[in-house]
Amino acid sequence: MSVEVASGPDGRSPASPTGRVQSLDRALALLNAVSASAPEGRSAAELAVECGLNRATAWRLLATLEHHGMVERDTATNRYSIGFTVTRMATTAGVDGLVRRAHGVLQRLSRETGETANLAVAQCLGLTYVDEVAPPVVLSARWLGRQVPMHATSAGKAFLAWLPDAEVESMLASPLPGFTETTRTDRDALRAELAEIRAQGYGVSVGELESQVYGVAAPVLDGARRPFAIVSVWGPRDRVPQERFAGLGALVRGAAEEIAERMG
């Protein structure tokens, strides 16, 4: 049964005897329900019933969560899904634990490939590399701590390929700069490539950010099949030619799956 609690004299929801704020409790209950409804999502009416809320209250809370990017509403179906803000907060909050659990996997991946292995997370509107393992006998550039654009790296494209279309469009709203002759700057061509990446399970870069750097990357997915980190292997194009992409793709996919299992 839906229960509506009156606001206090100052217009704010009263705190419960435990000290919790009831309106915040309700918003978090809705957020959890939206998360549990992945991947198909739920309407405001369905979420209201699930959380025992009045429909008008549920709608107002969802509108507020949507305004802050915590949930996304599909305008065609009016179903809600988790927003990019939640993904960004989760990845930034959990970086230390993520790195700790993933580092051994990166070490093995680097040994198996003979190339540099990286772990990246989404921050703001780019990817930031938060861990890196390079072969001891190979001279390579360091990308640790570097932020890169989504559309011009194998890691960025692997991340975009597993996001809902609305989030992809939001993240690519600004003009796409060209860094080399092979950078994808045409949105239609990039969308087509993202579909291919999702089908094959990994993304590639053929010198799209730096002309001599080729790479392969795969997403680390959570239980709702959303990416929260990216594993990549890269190197100079004479050591990482396109002929190696399929083999490297299988290795980075396996590494990403193992990291997801370690994260629970």
Backbone as CSV, one residue per row, in Angstrom:
resi,resn,N_x,N_y,N_z,CA_x,CA_y,CA_z,C_x,C_y,C_z
1,MET,0.851,-1.194,0.000,0.000,0.000,0.000,0.883,1.240,0.000
2,SER,0.545,2.217,-0.841,1.320,3.444,-0.920,1.076,4.302,0.304
3,VAL,2.127,4.912,0.811,2.013,5.749,2.004,2.624,7.102,1.694
4,GLU,1.893,8.166,1.953,2.381,9.522,1.720,2.580,10.211,3.053
5,VAL,3.807,10.629,3.340,4.100,11.284,4.613,4.124,12.782,4.403
6,ALA,3.456,13.507,5.239,3.382,14.968,5.108,4.734,15.596,5.383
7,SER,4.975,16.717,4.722,6.201,17.461,4.948,6.114,18.228,6.252
8,GLY,7.247,18.605,6.799,7.285,19.404,8.004,6.916,20.842,7.716
9,PRO,6.878,21.684,8.732,6.471,23.087,8.554,7.408,23.865,7.651
10,ASP,8.647,23.398,7.496,9.587,24.094,6.616,9.547,23.556,5.203
11,GLY,8.615,22.612,4.907,8.486,22.085,3.560,9.371,20.900,3.274
12,ARG,10.204,20.497,4.227,11.108,19.373,4.015,10.520,18.108,4.618
13,SER,10.944,16.960,4.061,10.469,15.696,4.606,11.047,15.494,5.991
14,PRO,10.224,15.058,6.936,10.736,14.873,8.291,11.695,13.709,8.370
15,ALA,12.613,13.770,9.302,13.550,12.673,9.512,12.847,11.557,10.267
16,SER,13.262,10.326,10.029,12.704,9.193,10.749,13.320,9.134,12.135
17,PRO,12.749,8.298,13.042,13.326,8.177,14.394,14.781,7.712,14.379
18,THR,15.205,7.084,13.298,16.590,6.611,13.217,17.548,7.711,12.781
19,GLY,17.008,8.883,12.437,17.852,9.972,11.972,17.968,10.042,10.463
20,ARG,17.369,9.069,9.751,17.424,9.083,8.293,16.391,10.050,7.730
21,VAL,16.665,10.592,6.553,15.727,11.475,5.862,14.861,10.625,4.945
22,GLN,13.557,10.656,5.151,12.661,9.751,4.433,12.671,9.981,2.929
23,SER,12.727,11.241,2.494,12.737,11.498,1.053,13.997,10.926,0.407
24,LEU,15.119,10.997,1.126,16.350,10.424,0.591,16.275,8.903,0.586
25,ASP,15.687,8.340,1.646,15.469,6.896,1.669,14.663,6.454,0.450
26,ARG,13.630,7.198,0.133,12.776,6.849,-0.998,13.524,6.973,-2.327
27,ALA,14.295,8.049,-2.471,15.058,8.230,-3.706,16.061,7.096,-3.900
28,LEU,16.720,6.696,-2.806,17.694,5.607,-2.907,17.001,4.271,-3.188
29,ALA,15.814,4.086,-2.640,15.050,2.878,-2.933,14.706,2.822,-4.422
30,LEU,14.315,3.959,-4.984,14.029,4.024,-6.420,15.284,3.742,-7.240
31,LEU,16.410,4.314,-6.806,17.663,4.112,-7.530,18.044,2.631,-7.537
32,ASN,17.890,1.975,-6.395,18.178,0.546,-6.317,17.223,-0.257,-7.192
33,ALA,15.963,0.151,-7.230,14.981,-0.553,-8.059,15.288,-0.375,-9.542
34,VAL,15.712,0.818,-9.922,16.107,1.051,-11.316,17.301,0.161,-11.679
35,SER,18.273,0.093,-10.783,19.451,-0.744,-11.030,19.065,-2.208,-11.191
36,ALA,18.158,-2.678,-10.342,17.740,-4.083,-10.387,16.926,-4.404,-11.625
37,SER,16.377,-3.370,-12.284,15.524,-3.603,-13.453,16.304,-3.727,-14.753
38,ALA,17.628,-3.540,-14.695,18.442,-3.622,-15.907,18.324,-5.021,-16.509
39,PRO,18.407,-5.180,-17.840,18.666,-4.103,-18.803,17.417,-3.458,-19.381
40,GLU,16.204,-4.028,-19.127,15.013,-3.511,-19.793,14.475,-2.234,-19.170
41,GLY,14.782,-1.975,-17.874,14.307,-0.772,-17.220,12.869,-0.907,-16.742
42,ARG,12.390,0.105,-16.003,11.034,0.124,-15.483,10.428,1.509,-15.689
43,SER,9.104,1.556,-15.794,8.405,2.842,-15.872,8.256,3.421,-14.471
44,ALA,7.889,4.704,-14.411,7.688,5.348,-13.107,6.580,4.645,-12.330
45,ALA,5.506,4.230,-13.013,4.404,3.552,-12.335,4.856,2.220,-11.747
46,GLU,5.648,1.457,-12.514,6.143,0.169,-12.025,7.078,0.357,-10.834
47,LEU,7.930,1.365,-10.917,8.859,1.626,-9.830,8.128,2.086,-8.575
48,ALA,7.074,2.879,-8.758,6.288,3.334,-7.609,5.680,2.150,-6.872
49,VAL,5.093,1.208,-7.629,4.498,0.018,-7.009,5.568,-0.799,-6.301
50,GLU,6.706,-0.983,-6.976,7.783,-1.800,-6.407,8.306,-1.217,-5.101
51,CYS,8.348,0.109,-5.016,8.900,0.765,-3.821,7.824,1.196,-2.827
52,GLY,6.552,0.909,-3.135,5.482,1.273,-2.211,5.279,2.759,-2.086
53,LEU,5.400,3.479,-3.212,5.287,4.936,-3.191,4.076,5.404,-3.983
54,ASN,3.560,6.566,-3.615,2.574,7.256,-4.423,3.210,7.588,-5.775
55,ARG,2.435,7.455,-6.867,3.001,7.675,-8.201,3.565,9.081,-8.375
56,ALA,2.849,10.071,-7.850,3.318,11.457,-7.992,4.649,11.645,-7.267
57,THR,4.781,11.050,-6.090,6.039,11.138,-5.338,7.167,10.463,-6.107
58,ALA,6.891,9.269,-6.622,7.908,8.543,-7.388,8.333,9.346,-8.606
59,TRP,7.366,9.950,-9.295,7.690,10.721,-10.494,8.578,11.915,-10.154
60,ARG,8.254,12.630,-9.063,9.061,13.790,-8.673,10.488,13.380,-8.306
61,LEU,10.605,12.295,-7.569,11.939,11.833,-7.179,12.740,11.377,-8.399
62,LEU,12.089,10.673,-9.319,12.783,10.223,-10.534,13.197,11.416,-11.392
63,ALA,12.346,12.440,-11.461,12.700,13.635,-12.229,13.940,14.305,-11.642
64,THR,14.029,14.328,-10.312,15.205,14.911,-9.650,16.442,14.075,-9.921
65,LEU,16.314,12.755,-9.814,17.448,11.868,-10.099,17.893,12.004,-11.554
66,GLU,16.929,12.164,-12.453,17.265,12.335,-13.867,18.007,13.650,-14.096
67,HIS,17.560,14.702,-13.423,18.211,16.015,-13.556,19.691,15.930,-13.183
68,HIS,20.023,15.101,-12.201,21.402,14.972,-11.744,22.156,13.833,-12.437
69,GLY,21.547,13.224,-13.443,22.234,12.185,-14.202,22.334,10.844,-13.499
70,MET,21.569,10.688,-12.410,21.614,9.420,-11.683,20.794,8.339,-12.381
71,VAL,19.748,8.748,-13.086,18.977,7.824,-13.910,18.803,8.448,-15.288
72,GLU,18.516,7.602,-16.270,18.243,8.043,-17.632,16.854,7.552,-18.018
73,ARG,16.075,8.407,-18.677,14.733,8.019,-19.129,14.717,7.889,-20.646
74,ASP,14.283,6.727,-21.121,14.108,6.505,-22.549,12.845,7.241,-22.977
75,THR,12.969,8.251,-23.813,11.817,9.070,-24.186,10.802,8.300,-25.019
76,ALA,11.223,7.211,-25.643,10.298,6.413,-26.446,9.435,5.495,-25.586
77,THR,10.020,4.937,-24.525,9.301,3.967,-23.689,8.987,4.491,-22.293
78,ASN,9.600,5.634,-21.920,9.470,6.192,-20.562,9.952,5.224,-19.491
79,ARG,10.889,4.366,-19.851,11.498,3.455,-18.874,12.810,4.060,-18.380
80,TYR,13.106,3.797,-17.125,14.286,4.384,-16.498,15.399,3.345,-16.386
81,SER,16.631,3.819,-16.591,17.819,2.994,-16.380,18.843,3.826,-15.612
82,ILE,19.875,3.163,-15.117,20.912,3.867,-14.348,21.658,4.851,-15.235
83,GLY,21.919,6.040,-14.697,22.583,7.080,-15.461,24.098,7.025,-15.375
84,PHE,24.735,7.769,-16.270,26.194,7.761,-16.339,26.831,8.309,-15.072
85,THR,26.161,9.220,-14.385,26.725,9.777,-13.147,27.008,8.682,-12.127
86,VAL,26.102,7.711,-12.026,26.300,6.610,-11.085,27.521,5.788,-11.481
87,THR,27.641,5.511,-12.774,28.807,4.752,-13.254,30.101,5.491,-12.951
88,ARG,30.102,6.809,-13.214,31.314,7.592,-12.971,31.655,7.613,-11.481
89,MET,30.654,7.782,-10.633,30.900,7.807,-9.193,31.430,6.461,-8.711
90,ALA,30.863,5.380,-9.240,31.287,4.051,-8.808,32.732,3.778,-9.198
91,THR,33.099,4.167,-10.425,34.463,3.885,-10.868,35.479,4.739,-10.115
92,THR,35.155,6.003,-9.880,36.124,6.853,-9.185,36.250,6.459,-7.723
93,ALA,35.126,6.040,-7.110,35.166,5.663,-5.696,35.920,4.365,-5.490
94,GLY,35.839,3.468,-6.474,36.413,2.145,-6.287,37.749,1.925,-6.964
95,VAL,38.437,2.994,-7.346,39.667,2.836,-8.112,40.727,2.064,-7.336
96,ASP,40.931,2.379,-6.058,41.982,1.704,-5.290,41.741,0.199,-5.216
97,GLY,40.496,-0.179,-4.875,40.185,-1.598,-4.800,40.254,-2.265,-6.153
98,LEU,39.819,-1.557,-7.174,39.869,-2.090,-8.537,41.306,-2.355,-8.962
99,VAL,42.178,-1.387,-8.738,43.585,-1.541,-9.113,44.221,-2.700,-8.354
100,ARG,43.912,-2.792,-7.080,44.482,-3.851,-6.250,44.104,-5.239,-6.780
101,ARG,42.858,-5.401,-7.161,42.389,-6.698,-7.637,42.813,-6.985,-9.076
102,ALA,42.995,-5.931,-9.866,43.279,-6.124,-11.292,44.767,-6.202,-11.611
103,HIS,45.630,-5.738,-10.716,47.040,-5.596,-11.065,47.681,-6.914,-11.491
104,GLY,47.399,-7.987,-10.772,47.972,-9.283,-11.135,47.539,-9.741,-12.511
105,VAL,46.301,-9.435,-12.874,45.804,-9.794,-14.208,46.567,-9.011,-15.276
106,LEU,46.809,-7.726,-15.026,47.577,-6.916,-15.977,49.008,-7.435,-16.114
107,GLN,49.605,-7.847,-14.997,50.963,-8.390,-15.067,51.013,-9.611,-15.975
108,ARG,50.066,-10.529,-15.798,50.039,-11.724,-16.625,49.769,-11.374,-18.090
109,LEU,48.849,-10.438,-18.327,48.519,-10.032,-19.687,49.732,-9.427,-20.390
110,SER,50.497,-8.634,-19.668,51.696,-8.042,-20.244,52.723,-9.117,-20.594
111,ARG,52.868,-10.103,-19.705,53.810,-11.207,-19.989,53.361,-12.003,-21.210
112,GLU,52.070,-12.282,-21.297,51.553,-13.104,-22.403,51.674,-12.409,-23.756
113,THR,51.506,-11.087,-23.758,51.508,-10.357,-25.028,52.854,-9.746,-25.375
114,GLY,53.696,-9.541,-24.352,54.964,-8.857,-24.583,54.807,-7.366,-24.762
115,GLU,53.604,-6.838,-24.429,53.322,-5.416,-24.616,52.787,-4.796,-23.327
116,THR,52.549,-3.497,-23.366,52.040,-2.777,-22.208,50.554,-3.071,-22.021
117,ALA,50.171,-3.376,-20.783,48.766,-3.612,-20.435,48.295,-2.493,-19.522
118,ASN,47.109,-1.971,-19.799,46.565,-0.840,-19.038,45.179,-1.137,-18.497
119,LEU,44.836,-0.407,-17.435,43.477,-0.405,-16.889,43.017,1.042,-16.856
120,ALA,41.831,1.305,-17.398,41.305,2.664,-17.449,39.896,2.705,-16.877
121,VAL,39.509,3.876,-16.353,38.140,4.111,-15.890,37.659,5.427,-16.483
122,ALA,36.332,5.566,-16.559,35.740,6.797,-17.087,35.735,7.865,-16.016
123,GLN,36.202,9.047,-16.374,36.175,10.200,-15.488,35.856,11.418,-16.327
124,CYS,34.852,12.189,-15.859,34.347,13.322,-16.629,33.922,12.812,-18.005
125,LEU,34.471,13.349,-19.089,34.072,12.911,-20.424,35.222,12.228,-21.156
126,GLY,36.153,11.659,-20.407,37.249,10.932,-21.020,37.584,9.709,-20.198
127,LEU,38.602,9.002,-20.625,39.101,7.851,-19.886,40.423,8.214,-19.243
128,THR,40.631,7.732,-18.022,41.899,7.947,-17.331,42.523,6.599,-17.020
129,TYR,43.796,6.442,-17.364,44.513,5.204,-17.090,44.962,5.206,-15.624
130,VAL,44.502,4.181,-14.884,44.755,4.142,-13.443,45.763,3.067,-13.044
131,ASP,46.126,2.175,-13.954,47.171,1.191,-13.676,47.795,0.767,-14.994
132,GLU,49.055,0.365,-14.919,49.800,0.042,-16.128,50.946,-0.900,-15.792
133,VAL,51.125,-1.899,-16.654,52.251,-2.829,-16.519,52.948,-2.918,-17.869
134,ALA,54.222,-2.583,-17.903,54.990,-2.622,-19.142,56.045,-3.719,-19.052
135,PRO,56.335,-4.391,-20.166,57.392,-5.412,-20.160,58.720,-4.796,-19.752
136,PRO,59.505,-5.473,-18.917,60.756,-4.882,-18.420,61.802,-4.646,-19.500
137,VAL,61.751,-5.401,-20.585,62.797,-5.278,-21.613,62.352,-4.420,-22.784
138,VAL,61.158,-3.866,-22.709,60.631,-3.073,-23.816,60.545,-1.613,-23.403
139,LEU,61.096,-0.742,-24.221,61.012,0.692,-23.977,59.661,1.196,-24.475
140,SER,58.869,1.768,-23.590,57.544,2.236,-23.998,57.185,3.501,-23.230
141,ALA,56.253,4.265,-23.820,55.765,5.479,-23.161,54.871,5.099,-21.995
142,ARG,54.779,6.013,-21.024,53.924,5.768,-19.855,52.615,6.528,-20.046
143,TRP,51.485,5.827,-19.884,50.188,6.462,-20.012,49.476,6.556,-18.670
144,LEU,50.100,6.104,-17.596,49.465,6.107,-16.288,49.082,7.525,-15.892
145,GLY,47.818,7.722,-15.499,47.322,9.036,-15.120,46.894,9.905,-16.280
146,ARG,47.118,9.445,-17.488,46.776,10.237,-18.665,45.293,10.105,-18.984
147,GLN,44.635,11.198,-19.341,43.243,11.162,-19.769,43.195,11.280,-21.287
148,VAL,42.376,10.424,-21.901,42.300,10.395,-23.364,40.844,10.499,-23.807
149,PRO,40.600,10.962,-25.031,39.232,11.077,-25.539,38.623,9.710,-25.833
150,MET,37.306,9.637,-25.723,36.615,8.369,-25.900,36.705,7.836,-27.328
151,HIS,36.605,8.725,-28.322,36.434,8.272,-29.705,37.729,7.903,-30.401
152,ALA,38.869,8.161,-29.776,40.134,8.024,-30.496,41.060,6.951,-29.928
153,THR,40.555,6.084,-29.076,41.365,4.995,-28.516,40.546,3.711,-28.510
154,SER,41.243,2.580,-28.497,40.535,1.296,-28.407,39.785,1.203,-27.083
155,ALA,40.373,1.725,-26.001,39.736,1.679,-24.692,38.455,2.513,-24.673
156,GLY,38.524,3.717,-25.213,37.350,4.583,-25.226,36.217,3.999,-26.038
157,LYS,36.536,3.449,-27.200,35.486,2.873,-28.045,34.905,1.610,-27.419
158,ALA,35.747,0.817,-26.741,35.240,-0.365,-26.048,34.285,0.041,-24.930
159,PHE,34.562,1.151,-24.276,33.664,1.648,-23.227,32.341,2.105,-23.828
160,LEU,32.402,2.914,-24.875,31.192,3.446,-25.492,30.293,2.348,-26.039
161,ALA,30.890,1.280,-26.545,30.122,0.232,-27.219,29.134,-0.466,-26.305
162,TRP,29.349,-0.419,-24.994,28.447,-1.102,-24.055,27.543,-0.138,-23.306
163,LEU,27.508,1.130,-23.707,26.609,2.092,-23.080,25.314,2.206,-23.878
164,PRO,24.200,2.575,-23.220,22.958,2.840,-23.957,23.164,3.967,-24.967
165,ASP,22.393,3.937,-26.046,22.546,4.916,-27.119,22.453,6.353,-26.614
166,ALA,21.532,6.612,-25.686,21.351,7.978,-25.198,22.606,8.483,-24.497
167,GLU,23.282,7.628,-23.762,24.504,8.033,-23.071,25.634,8.264,-24.066
168,VAL,25.694,7.422,-25.091,26.720,7.603,-26.121,26.534,8.951,-26.811
169,GLU,25.285,9.253,-27.176,25.027,10.520,-27.851,25.385,11.707,-26.967
170,SER,25.102,11.601,-25.665,25.435,12.677,-24.738,26.944,12.874,-24.642
171,MET,27.683,11.778,-24.589,29.128,11.866,-24.430,29.829,12.329,-25.699
172,LEU,29.162,12.161,-26.841,29.764,12.561,-28.115,29.094,13.803,-28.693
173,ALA,28.445,14.591,-27.831,27.696,15.754,-28.305,28.601,16.820,-28.913
174,SER,29.792,16.968,-28.371,30.718,17.984,-28.894,31.392,17.470,-30.172
175,PRO,31.929,18.382,-30.993,32.647,17.940,-32.194,33.775,16.973,-31.848
176,LEU,33.988,15.980,-32.705,35.014,14.969,-32.470,36.310,15.406,-33.172
177,PRO,37.320,15.781,-32.403,38.563,16.244,-33.032,39.326,15.108,-33.687
178,GLY,39.997,15.416,-34.763,40.853,14.444,-35.436,42.288,14.600,-34.957
179,PHE,42.898,13.516,-34.506,44.270,13.553,-34.014,45.251,13.019,-35.048
180,THR,44.789,12.054,-35.848,45.600,11.488,-36.928,44.685,11.266,-38.127
181,GLU,45.250,10.754,-39.205,44.451,10.502,-40.406,43.411,9.405,-40.195
182,THR,43.596,8.556,-39.187,42.669,7.434,-38.995,41.654,7.663,-37.879
183,THR,41.677,8.824,-37.221,40.709,9.101,-36.143,39.297,9.141,-36.705
184,ARG,38.370,8.474,-36.002,36.959,8.514,-36.395,36.359,9.849,-35.964
185,THR,36.027,10.698,-36.912,35.388,11.981,-36.592,33.967,12.043,-37.120
186,ASP,33.570,11.064,-37.937,32.209,10.987,-38.463,31.367,10.138,-37.511
187,ARG,30.300,10.705,-36.987,29.500,10.010,-35.977,28.845,8.740,-36.506
188,ASP,28.360,8.773,-37.747,27.728,7.581,-38.306,28.736,6.442,-38.431
189,ALA,29.939,6.765,-38.887,30.978,5.739,-39.002,31.363,5.211,-37.630
190,LEU,31.419,6.106,-36.633,31.764,5.678,-35.278,30.667,4.785,-34.699
191,ARG,29.403,5.146,-34.911,28.307,4.302,-34.419,28.369,2.910,-35.032
192,ALA,28.674,2.841,-36.322,28.776,1.537,-36.980,29.914,0.723,-36.382
193,GLU,31.030,1.382,-36.084,32.154,0.667,-35.484,31.806,0.181,-34.077
194,LEU,31.069,0.990,-33.313,30.693,0.575,-31.966,29.830,-0.690,-31.998
195,ALA,28.965,-0.802,-33.000,28.157,-2.012,-33.146,29.046,-3.219,-33.435
196,GLU,30.058,-3.032,-34.255,31.002,-4.115,-34.561,31.788,-4.514,-33.318
197,ILE,32.184,-3.530,-32.529,32.943,-3.796,-31.306,32.111,-4.638,-30.345
198,ARG,30.866,-4.273,-30.187,30.002,-5.025,-29.268,29.832,-6.467,-29.754
199,ALA,29.744,-6.652,-31.065,29.559,-7.996,-31.618,30.799,-8.865,-31.414
200,GLN,31.994,-8.280,-31.582,33.205,-9.085,-31.474,33.789,-9.118,-30.069
201,GLY,33.339,-8.195,-29.199,33.760,-8.235,-27.811,34.981,-7.425,-27.471
202,TYR,35.553,-6.718,-28.407,36.722,-5.882,-28.123,36.829,-4.777,-29.177
203,GLY,37.503,-3.690,-28.796,37.720,-2.578,-29.700,39.176,-2.481,-30.105
204,VAL,39.424,-1.799,-31.207,40.799,-1.646,-31.692,41.054,-0.187,-32.050
205,SER,42.319,0.149,-32.080,42.737,1.470,-32.534,43.912,1.294,-33.485
206,VAL,43.779,1.860,-34.663,44.868,1.795,-35.647,45.491,3.186,-35.771
207,GLY,46.253,3.560,-34.745,46.936,4.846,-34.761,45.998,6.027,-34.752
208,GLU,44.909,5.963,-33.982,43.883,7.004,-34.042,44.123,8.170,-33.097
209,LEU,44.939,7.956,-32.059,45.318,9.052,-31.170,46.758,9.462,-31.432
210,GLU,47.619,8.475,-31.567,49.009,8.679,-31.982,49.270,7.719,-33.131
211,SER,49.755,8.218,-34.235,49.798,7.444,-35.479,50.599,6.157,-35.383
212,GLN,51.569,6.094,-34.493,52.411,4.901,-34.399,51.951,3.921,-33.319
213,VAL,50.863,4.234,-32.633,50.401,3.398,-31.522,49.129,2.654,-31.920
214,TYR,49.186,1.310,-31.858,48.034,0.465,-32.134,47.626,-0.236,-30.834
215,GLY,46.335,-0.509,-30.667,45.896,-1.140,-29.428,44.614,-1.922,-29.564
216,VAL,44.354,-2.737,-28.553,43.144,-3.564,-28.466,42.634,-3.455,-27.037
217,ALA,41.307,-3.384,-26.860,40.752,-3.190,-25.517,39.411,-3.902,-25.372
218,ALA,39.091,-4.285,-24.123,37.811,-4.927,-23.812,37.258,-4.360,-22.515
219,PRO,35.940,-4.304,-22.382,35.324,-3.719,-21.184,35.236,-4.712,-20.032
220,VAL,35.365,-4.193,-18.815,35.071,-4.950,-17.604,33.622,-4.615,-17.253
221,LEU,32.746,-5.613,-17.290,31.310,-5.383,-17.148,30.798,-5.775,-15.766
222,ASP,29.801,-5.015,-15.271,29.179,-5.381,-14.002,28.022,-6.338,-14.257
223,GLY,27.258,-6.653,-13.220,26.182,-7.618,-13.346,25.080,-7.185,-14.291
224,ALA,24.961,-5.878,-14.530,23.962,-5.359,-15.453,24.526,-5.181,-16.856
225,ARG,25.727,-5.709,-17.091,26.405,-5.632,-18.394,26.747,-4.189,-18.771
226,ARG,27.082,-3.390,-17.767,27.559,-2.033,-18.007,29.061,-2.000,-17.752
227,PRO,29.814,-1.228,-18.543,31.266,-1.162,-18.350,31.638,-0.279,-17.166
228,PHE,32.521,-0.760,-16.301,33.013,0.099,-15.223,34.531,0.262,-15.285
229,ALA,35.178,-0.428,-16.185,36.616,-0.267,-16.415,36.931,-0.880,-17.781
230,ILE,38.125,-0.596,-18.262,38.549,-1.100,-19.570,39.968,-1.650,-19.450
231,VAL,40.190,-2.816,-20.033,41.528,-3.411,-20.110,42.036,-3.245,-21.540
232,SER,43.270,-2.812,-21.686,43.807,-2.637,-23.035,45.261,-3.086,-23.116
233,VAL,45.646,-3.450,-24.311,47.034,-3.776,-24.637,47.405,-2.932,-25.844
234,TRP,48.559,-2.304,-25.782,48.955,-1.461,-26.899,50.466,-1.478,-27.071
235,GLY,50.888,-1.016,-28.244,52.313,-0.930,-28.537,52.521,-0.299,-29.895
236,PRO,53.760,-0.141,-30.314,54.034,0.423,-31.641,53.490,-0.500,-32.728
237,ARG,53.097,0.085,-33.849,52.392,-0.701,-34.866,53.242,-1.808,-35.481
238,ASP,54.568,-1.710,-35.405,55.381,-2.806,-35.942,55.334,-4.025,-35.030
239,ARG,55.001,-3.844,-33.738,54.870,-4.973,-32.822,53.418,-5.372,-32.593
240,VAL,52.499,-4.432,-32.854,51.078,-4.727,-32.685,50.356,-4.441,-34.018
241,PRO,50.677,-5.198,-35.044,50.004,-4.994,-36.330,48.573,-5.517,-36.277
242,GLN,47.793,-5.191,-37.270,46.399,-5.624,-37.294,46.264,-7.146,-37.314
243,GLU,47.281,-7.843,-37.802,47.239,-9.305,-37.824,47.189,-9.892,-36.412
244,ARG,47.606,-9.139,-35.411,47.579,-9.623,-34.028,46.271,-9.287,-33.309
245,PHE,45.423,-8.483,-33.908,44.252,-7.976,-33.194,43.347,-9.092,-32.670
246,ALA,43.064,-10.104,-33.476,42.145,-11.163,-33.039,42.700,-11.902,-31.826
247,GLY,44.003,-12.260,-31.872,44.623,-12.956,-30.745,44.675,-12.094,-29.505
248,LEU,45.050,-10.826,-29.675,45.086,-9.913,-28.537,43.681,-9.649,-28.001
249,GLY,42.709,-9.586,-28.909,41.334,-9.371,-28.490,40.840,-10.472,-27.561
250,ALA,41.182,-11.718,-27.885,40.781,-12.839,-27.026,41.439,-12.736,-25.653
251,LEU,42.687,-12.305,-25.617,43.400,-12.187,-24.345,42.835,-11.058,-23.481
252,VAL,42.548,-9.908,-24.085,42.021,-8.801,-23.276,40.599,-9.100,-22.808
253,ARG,39.831,-9.811,-23.608,38.493,-10.210,-23.171,38.575,-11.131,-21.955
254,GLY,39.488,-12.075,-22.028,39.659,-12.978,-20.894,40.109,-12.247,-19.646
255,ALA,41.031,-11.302,-19.820,41.509,-10.516,-18.675,40.386,-9.687,-18.081
256,ALA,39.574,-9.064,-18.935,38.457,-8.241,-18.445,37.451,-9.088,-17.685
257,GLU,37.168,-10.279,-18.184,36.228,-11.170,-17.485,36.775,-11.601,-16.123
258,GLU,38.080,-11.849,-16.059,38.671,-12.252,-14.790,38.615,-11.114,-13.767
259,ILE,38.875,-9.896,-14.212,38.805,-8.747,-13.311,37.375,-8.575,-12.808
260,ALA,36.388,-8.738,-13.688,34.983,-8.630,-13.270,34.667,-9.665,-12.192
261,GLU,35.174,-10.889,-12.346,34.944,-11.931,-11.338,35.614,-11.570,-10.009
262,ARG,36.824,-11.014,-10.071,37.533,-10.627,-8.854,36.817,-9.503,-8.113
263,MET,36.131,-8.651,-8.877,35.400,-7.545,-8.260,34.044,-7.992,-7.722
264,GLY,33.650,-9.221,-8.038,32.380,-9.742,-7.518,31.183,-9.194,-8.232
